[in-house]
Amino acid sequence: MRSVVWLYLFLFIAFFDLHAQYPILTPFAVSLGAAPSFIGLMMGIYSFTHLPGNLIAGHSIDRFGSRIFIIISLIGAGILMIFQAHVTNPWQLLVVRSISGFVLAFLSPACLALLARYAKSQVEQGKLMAGNGLIHTLASVVSPAAGAYLVSQIGFTMAFQALGIGLIFIGFLAIFMIKQPEQHPSAHHEQEQALTEPDKLAPVVKKPQVPWSFYVLPLAISCSQGILFFELPFIGNQLQSVMDTGILFTAVSLGALCTLSMLFLNDYPAYARTWIGTFILSLLFFLIAVHWPVPLIVTLFMIGMVKGVILPALSAHLLILSGGVKYGRIFSYLSIASSIGSFAGPLLAGQLRAYVSPFFIAFLVLILAVTFIPARKAILPPSLRTPTIPNTKAS
């Protein structure tokens, strides 16, 4: 349990540093002379360079463990953040952001895989995934406004340097505080074998596989999020005020925090939460696109609330479908799908915003993804099953 607490603490600080960039990165690029289409390309390339990192991470995390990749990602991201503070033109910023995308591609699957290995049952896995979402959201509540305030006080260069130093410090601290769960090298083989052999609780005749259609959903969600993050600084000429942009990002995070705090939601099936949440999210993007008469900050709060339902449910549903094996691979595939969506979202928004509302594109992508969510349940290996009470009723 102590290792979980330390991991959550490091995740909070790491996410704080990374999310603090969201409201200031676009104004920073504009200050260097970048056009909106170039900014969309820059944000997309950052996600596109996640792909090779995600592909490497899948097998590597299962083989070497998560700890080393968490440490390297944090320290590497901090060093690149310091370089980012000293770029002088948009192309230099594009190069630095591209390398950052590759380095940070290892962080999310490594953290999720480590949390999954800390759990002793399917129920505990769901709770740890919800905890990860809560920590992520807590950091994103304060970090956009904090990043914007930091820039308003000390400027872009000093702000990026401070964030980079913070990431490097956390990376070195993680060397001593994050522990890899002890697991025999053949543990994964035994779990997979358990899925193909009968046991005392249930006969299993086939190893479960995550349907590829599942990954359409995280792709669509990250695409819509990329569109949202790209478009917010341009709404109402928010580029004139970095603080106002930070408040808009904070509204989304506050909404997510609201629903993540409703722990009773974890009692409902992950599939139902995922399907309903994605459908509502698509409707909210449609309402923004048609300019419905509700203040933007209220709509952003509702978008955050829905995201607070979807994201932990999505991870929990993935674990159920996976059958409890190869955590590094399934979470790397999840990150790959998210990276593709994050690449496509800002790129589409930057190129098409003169012809169609980017929020309408987000609506179309999400409503199509809803139809691909697989509902099939997988049978978990004995080590992750929730114990059942036998029926002792007299016949």
N, C-alpha and C positions, 0 to 999 in steps of 0.2 A: 504493500500500500504506500510505503514511503517513496518508492520509485515512481509511482503514479503521480503523487503530489509534486515531486520535483519536475517530472516531465511536463505536467500542466503549467508549472511556474515558468519553465523555459519557453513553452509554447506561447504563453501569454506575452512575454517580453518580445519574442521573435515576431509574433503576429502584430504586436504594437508597432514595432519598427517598420515592418513591411507595409502595413495599412496606412501608416502616417504619410506615405508617399502619394496616396490616391488623389487627394485634392490639390496637391502641389506639383505633380509631375506634368500635367497638361499646361498650366501657366508657365512652368519652367521651360518647357519645350517652345511655347509661344515666344517667350523672352529671348530664345536663341534664334528665332526667325522661322520656326516650323509652321507649315500650313496644316489645316485640319486633316486633310487627306494623308499627310506625312505622319501626323500624330496617330491616326488610326493604324497606319502601317507599323509604326514603332510599337504600339501596344500589342498588335497582332504578332509581330516577330518575337516579342518576349515570350508569348505563349507557344509559338511554333517551335522555338528552340527547347521547349520543355520535352518535345517528343523523343529525341535521342536519349535524353536523360532518363525519361520514364521507361524506355525500352531496356536500358542498361540496369535500371533500378530493380525491375521485376525479379530477375533471376539472382542478382547480386544480393539483395536484401534477404531472400530466402537462404542463400548460401553463407553469407558473412554476418548476418544480423543487422539490425537497424542502427545501432549506436554510432558506428563509425560514419555512416552517411549523414546522420543528424549533425554531428560535429563538423564535418567538412563543409556541409551546406551552409551552416551558420557563419563559420569563419570566412568562407569564400564570398558569401553575399555581403558581409561587412566590408571586406577589402574592395569589392567592386563598387559599393556605395560611396566609398571615399574617392575612388576614381571618378565616379559620376559627378561628384561635387565640383570637379575641375574641368569638365568638358566645355568647349567654347563654340561648338556648332551642332546642328541637329544630327549630322551623320556620326559624329563621335558619340553622341548620346544613344543613337541607334545601335552602335557596336557594343557599347557597355551594357545596354539593356538586353541585347541578344545573348551575351555571355551569362548575364545574371539569370536569364530564363533557364539555361542549361544547368547551372549550379543549383538553383532552387528546385529543380525538378525532382531531386531525391528527397527533399524534406517532408512533403506531405505523405507519400506512400510509406516512408520509413517510420514516421510518427504513428500513423494509423495501424501499421503492421505490429509495431511494438505494443500499442494499447491492446490490440486483439490478442496478443500472446500473453499479456498480463492477466487476461480474463480466464476464469475457470469454468464458465458456463455461458450458454447463449444469452441468458438474461443479463449476466454481468457484462458481456460484450456490448449489449445494447446500451447499458448505463454508461459505460466508458466512452462510447461513441457520442452519446448525448452530452457527456461532460466535455469532450473535445469541442463539440459545437458551442457549448456555453462559454468555454475559455476563449475560443476564437471570436465569439461575438462580444464578449466583455472587452477584449482588446480593441476590436473595431469600433466600439461605442465611443471611446475617448481618443483613439489615435488620429482620426481625420482632423478633428478640431485642434488637437494638440499639435499635429504637424503644421496646420495652417497658422496657428499662433506662433509656432517656433519660427516659421519663415517671416512672419510679419515683424518679429523682434530682431532676428539676427541674419536674415537673408537666406537665399537658397544654398549657397556654398557651405556656410557653417551648419545649416540644418542637416544637409546630407552627410557631412562629416560626423556630426554628433550621432546620427542614426547608425552610421557604419561602425563607429567605435562601440556602440551598444551591442550590435550583433556579434562583433569579434569577442567582446567580453563574455557574452552568454555562451558562445561556442567553446571557449576555453573552460568556462565553469562546468559545462556539460560533460567534459572529459572525466571529471571527478564525481559527478552527482548522478548521471544516468547509468543504470545497470541493465545489462542484457539478461533477460530471464534465462535461467539454466535449463537447457534442453539438449537431450542426447541427439547427436547428428542423425540418428535413424528415426527420430520422433515423427517427422513428417511422413516418412515412408510407412510407419506403423499406422498413422492416422488414415493415410490413403488406403492401406490394406484393409483397415477396419471397415472401410466403406464398400469393399468388394466381397467381404466374407460375412456370413451370418453371425450374429451375436445373441446374447440372452434377451436383449430388449426388443430387437426388431430385425427381421431378415432384410438385408440390403443386397440387391443383385446388381447394382450399377452405380458407379461413381458419379455423383452429380456434377454437372457442368453449368457454368453461368451462361445463359443464352446471350449471344452477341447483341440481340435486340435491346438488352438491358442498358447497354452503354450509349444508346441513342439519347436516353434521358439526361445523364450528366453532361453530355455534349450540348444539348439544347439549353439546359439551365445555365451553363457557363457562357454560352453564346449570348443569352439574354442579359446576363450580368455584365459581360464585356460591353455590350451596347449601352447599358445603363451607366456604367462607370465612364465610358467615353463621352456620352451625351450630356451628363449632368453639368460639367463646367461650362457648357455652351448655352444652357437654358437661362433665359432672362439675362444674358450677358454677364453671367456669374464670374467670368474671367476678370472682371473689374474688381472683384472682392474675393480673395482666397478664403477669407473667414466664412463668407456666405456659402461657398462651395463645401467647406468642411462641415457646416451645419447640415447640409443636405445629405451628405454621406452618413453623418451621425444619426440622422432620423431613421435610415434603413437599419442601422445596427441596433438602435433602441427597440425597434419593432421586433427584430429577431430575438433580442434578449427577453422581451416580454413573453413570447411563446416558449422559448427554451426553459424559462423558469417554471412553466406549467408541467411539472414532472408527471402528472397523471396522464399526459398525452402518450407517454411511453407504454402505457397499458394497452393501447389500441394497435392493431396489426400494422406492421411497417408498410405493407403494400397499400393498404387503404390510406394511410397518411401521405404516402408518396403520390398516389394517383390524384387524390382530392386536392392536395397542396399545389401540384403542378397545374391542374386545371384552373384553380383560382388565380394563380400567378399569371397565367396567360390572359385571363380576363382583365386583370389590373393593367397589364401593358397595353391592351386594346383600349381601355378607358383613357389612359394617358394620351394615346395616339389620336383619339377623337376629341381631346380637350374637354373632358367632362368637368362640370362646375364644382370641383372639390379642390381645395388648396393642394399644391404639389407636395408639400411636406407631409400632409396627412396620407396621401397615396403612397409615398415612399415609406412611411411608417407601416402601412398595411403590407407592402411588398416585403419589408423586413420580417413582419410577423409570419407570413407564409414561408419565407425562407427558413425561419426558425423551426418550422414543422418539417419541411422537406429534407434538409440536409442530414440530420441525424437519422431520419427514417430511411433515407437512401442508403447510407452505410450499413444500417442494420439489415435492410432487405438484401443487400449484396452478400453479407455474411451468411444469411439463411440460404441463399441460392448457391453459394460456394461449397457448402458442406463442411466448412471449418478447416480447409487446407489451403496451402500455398498463399498465405496472406500477402506476401510481397508481390506476387504476380497479379492477384486480383486488384490490389490497390494501385499498382502501377498502371494496369489497364484503365482503371477509373481515372487516374491522373491524365493518361493519354487522351481519353475522351474529353475530359475537361479542358485540356490544352488545345485540342482542335477547336472546340467551341469558343474558347477565349481568343484564339487567333482569328476565327471567322467573324466574330461579333464586331469588334472595333473596325476591322477591315471593311465589312459590309456597310457599317454606319458611316464611315468616313467617305466611302465612294458614292453611296446612294442617298445621303441625307438631303441632297438638293432636289431629289425626285420623289421620295416617299419617306414618311416618318420612320426613323429607325425603331421606334417602339412598336410599330405595326409589324416590322420584320421579326422582332422578338416574339410578338403574339403568334405569328404563323409558325415559327419554329417550335414553340412550346406546345401549341395545340396539336401539332403533328406528332410530337414525341409522346404525348399521352397515350396514343394508340399502340405504342410499342412496348409499354411496360409489362414485363412477364410476371404472371402471378404464381407460377409453379413454385412449390416448396421443395426444398431438398432435405434429406435425412442427415442429421449431424452424426459424427462419430461419437462413441460412448463418452469420451473425455469432455465433450461440450454439451451433452444433453442435459436438460433439466429433469431431475429425478421425478418419476411418476409414482403415485400411490396405487398399489394394486387394488382391484375391486374385490372386497371381502364380503360382499353382500351374499347372504345365504340364498341358494337356489331353491 
